[in-house]
Amino acid sequence: MSRHRARRDLDGLGQTDSWDGVRAVVAGFGVSGFAAADNLTHLGAAVTALDEQAEGKEEKAELLEVLGADVRLGPGTTAALPSDLDHVDVVVTSPGWRPDSPLLVEARERGIPVWGEVELAWRLRHPDHDTPWLAVTGTNGKTTTVQMLDAILRAAGLRSVAAGNVGLPLVEAVMDPVPHDVLAVELSSFQLHYTDSMSAESAAVLNVAEDHLDWYPSMDAYAADKGRVYERAQRACVYNVADPVTEQLVRDADVVEGARAIGFTLGMPSVGMMGLVEDILVDRAFIEERSTSAAELCTVADLPSHAPHVVSNALAAAALARAHGVSQQAVRDGLRGFRLDGHRIAVVAEADGITWVDDSKATNPHAALSSLRAYDPVVWVAGGLAKGARFDELVQAVRDRLRGVVLLGRDADVVAEALARHAPDVPVIRVGNDETGVTGGDHGPMGRVVAAAAQLARPGDTVLLAPGCASMDQFTHYGARGDAFAGAVREHLAG
């Protein structure tokens, strides 16, 4: 096989440079893949974009092809490319592509750089306005924390945007012709896996719990990718005092000299931490008198929920904002005006002394545990795709507050087995998983779930949809699952 021309040196290429002559492959044509392909084409690169799934992507493909990109959609589109990789300078992969995907393995073996969209975005920052990134990762709470952070930054009068794994793709954020003052950046472990040069102004790991073990070979590998967010951090590394893994990740990180470790806790904060004094969120990290006093930021009543994990998210967001220099008043104003997204501990209805709550966003055991700890007694609705996770620790932690459990979905057995081991006296009702969940009526699975939960619940109880599992076995996404639950609750209460 003939070797191709010398591969382009991409170091130093940014958004003010010409990328003419650079040959780029974009693997995955979802939101971040399209943003990467679109902007690389705009910069002059020769782009080939690939995706095995074509549905819903045809219109964007046509647009990019008009602009000069080569877009290949549908089954088999990636199989033939490795033979042509000698003509490629860089592969930009979407976060969902596993590192053992043949295309990525072949690229690495040939010495071709493999970037994620986050790495590309970092390299495309404008040299004349180096907008700082405040980065957040963790198994759970990332989106809420980043949205809270964005609200605080905006309350301070800054031009901010939530970007990355939520909101605007990062490439679009950095390529905006009107520069932002600061970016509130959500990063998943998948995104961090393909990121090598990012240097966040400040970064937070909210928690590390069992998740995505169908993607990672071990928990250590998963945690290590989370810890990459701290690498080269400039001002603050924010960690969860209640989660020793997050503190160890700070200790292991290679940060810019002078960067501080800032803990957040639901207890009384030590010096250098954010925490609670009774029902007041306080700062003992970013005030001169921190050795003897704490600065009030807001009260728990100012937050959209009193649930412990929501309070923790607010403390983490406040820590990142304060590290950036935001005032106490802006923290308070931003959090006071903040509202949670749908399907996050959302009260659907209250009737006959029973509260029905939709937390369909709780797609792993750690998230479900956080939600369950906010209610007692509770009828727990759980199940779906477990993604390799186990439920023993969760059940052990909450068994005394469970009135009963209703299980649905493909991996209901995984939850049922943990309940049998650790909470054998808790009543469990299984709902068949042989149907999709597109309807919430009495004849669909969610209708039967709600009917079963109503049998178990007593006045004073909360019926909580916190599945601890992904939704794609029966629903298109967690939002559709939550909508089906809410619809079924309303039908049930209407009689």
RASUL-V642669 format. One record per residue. SS is DSSP state (2 for helix, 1 for strand, 0 for the rest). D_CENTER is the distance of its C-alpha to the mean C-alpha in whole Angstrom. Layout:
BEGIN
ss	d_center
SS	D_CENTER
SS	D_CENTER
END
This chain:
BEGIN
ss	d_center
0	43
0	43
0	41
0	40
0	40
0	39
0	35
0	34
0	33
0	29
0	29
0	30
0	29
0	27
0	27
0	31
0	32
0	33
0	31
0	35
0	35
0	32
1	31
1	27
1	26
1	22
1	21
0	19
0	19
0	16
2	15
2	14
2	17
2	20
2	19
2	20
2	23
2	24
2	24
2	25
2	28
2	29
2	29
0	32
0	30
1	31
1	28
1	28
1	25
1	24
1	23
0	24
0	23
0	25
0	24
0	23
0	23
2	27
2	27
2	25
2	27
2	30
2	29
2	28
2	31
2	33
2	32
0	33
0	30
1	31
1	28
1	28
1	27
0	27
0	28
0	30
0	29
0	27
0	30
0	33
2	31
2	31
2	35
2	34
2	32
2	35
2	35
0	31
0	30
1	26
1	24
1	20
1	18
0	15
0	12
0	13
0	16
0	17
0	19
0	22
0	22
2	26
2	26
2	23
2	26
2	29
2	27
2	27
2	30
0	32
0	30
0	28
1	25
1	22
1	19
1	16
2	15
2	14
2	17
2	19
2	18
2	19
2	22
0	23
0	23
0	26
0	29
0	30
0	27
0	25
0	22
1	20
1	16
1	15
1	11
1	9
1	7
0	7
0	7
0	7
0	7
2	5
2	6
2	9
2	10
2	9
2	11
2	14
2	14
2	15
2	17
2	19
2	20
2	21
2	23
0	25
0	26
0	24
0	22
1	19
1	16
1	12
1	11
1	9
0	6
0	7
0	11
1	14
0	13
2	14
2	18
2	19
2	18
2	20
2	23
0	23
0	27
0	27
0	25
0	22
0	23
1	19
1	16
1	13
1	10
1	6
0	6
0	5
2	9
2	10
2	10
2	12
2	14
0	16
0	16
0	19
0	21
0	18
0	19
0	17
0	19
1	17
1	14
1	12
1	11
0	11
0	11
0	12
0	13
0	14
0	12
0	12
0	16
0	17
0	15
0	16
0	20
0	19
2	17
2	19
2	17
2	14
2	14
2	16
2	13
2	11
2	14
2	15
2	13
2	16
0	19
0	21
0	20
0	22
0	23
1	20
1	18
1	17
1	16
1	16
0	20
0	20
0	18
2	20
2	18
2	16
2	19
2	21
2	18
2	20
2	23
2	22
0	21
0	24
0	23
0	25
0	28
0	28
0	24
1	24
1	22
1	21
1	20
1	19
0	21
0	22
0	25
0	28
0	26
0	28
0	29
0	26
1	24
1	22
1	23
1	25
1	29
0	29
0	27
1	27
1	24
1	26
1	25
0	28
0	26
0	27
0	30
0	34
0	35
0	32
0	34
0	36
0	34
0	31
1	30
1	29
1	25
1	25
1	26
2	24
2	25
2	24
0	20
0	19
0	19
0	21
0	19
2	18
2	14
2	15
2	17
2	15
2	13
2	16
2	17
2	15
2	14
2	18
2	19
2	17
2	19
2	22
2	22
0	22
0	25
0	24
0	27
2	26
2	27
2	25
2	22
2	24
2	24
2	21
2	20
2	23
0	22
0	18
0	17
0	14
0	13
0	15
0	14
0	13
0	16
1	18
1	22
1	24
1	27
1	30
1	33
0	36
0	34
1	31
1	27
1	25
1	21
1	18
0	15
0	14
0	10
0	11
0	11
0	12
2	15
2	13
2	12
2	15
2	17
2	15
2	16
2	20
0	21
0	21
0	24
0	27
0	29
1	26
1	26
1	23
1	22
1	20
0	20
0	19
1	17
0	17
0	16
0	18
0	17
0	20
0	21
2	24
2	22
2	21
2	24
2	26
2	24
2	24
2	28
2	30
2	28
1	28
1	30
1	29
1	27
1	26
1	25
0	24
0	23
0	23
0	22
2	24
2	26
2	24
2	23
2	27
2	28
2	26
2	28
2	31
2	31
2	30
0	31
0	33
0	35
0	32
1	33
1	31
1	31
1	30
0	29
0	30
0	27
0	29
0	28
0	25
0	24
0	25
0	27
0	27
0	31
0	33
0	33
0	30
2	28
2	26
2	29
2	30
2	27
2	28
2	32
2	31
2	29
2	32
2	35
2	33
0	32
0	35
0	35
0	33
0	30
1	26
1	25
1	21
1	19
0	17
0	17
0	15
0	15
1	13
0	16
0	17
0	20
0	21
0	19
0	18
0	14
2	13
2	15
2	18
2	18
2	18
2	20
2	23
2	23
2	23
2	26
2	28
2	28
2	30
2	32
2	33
2	33
2	36
0	38
END
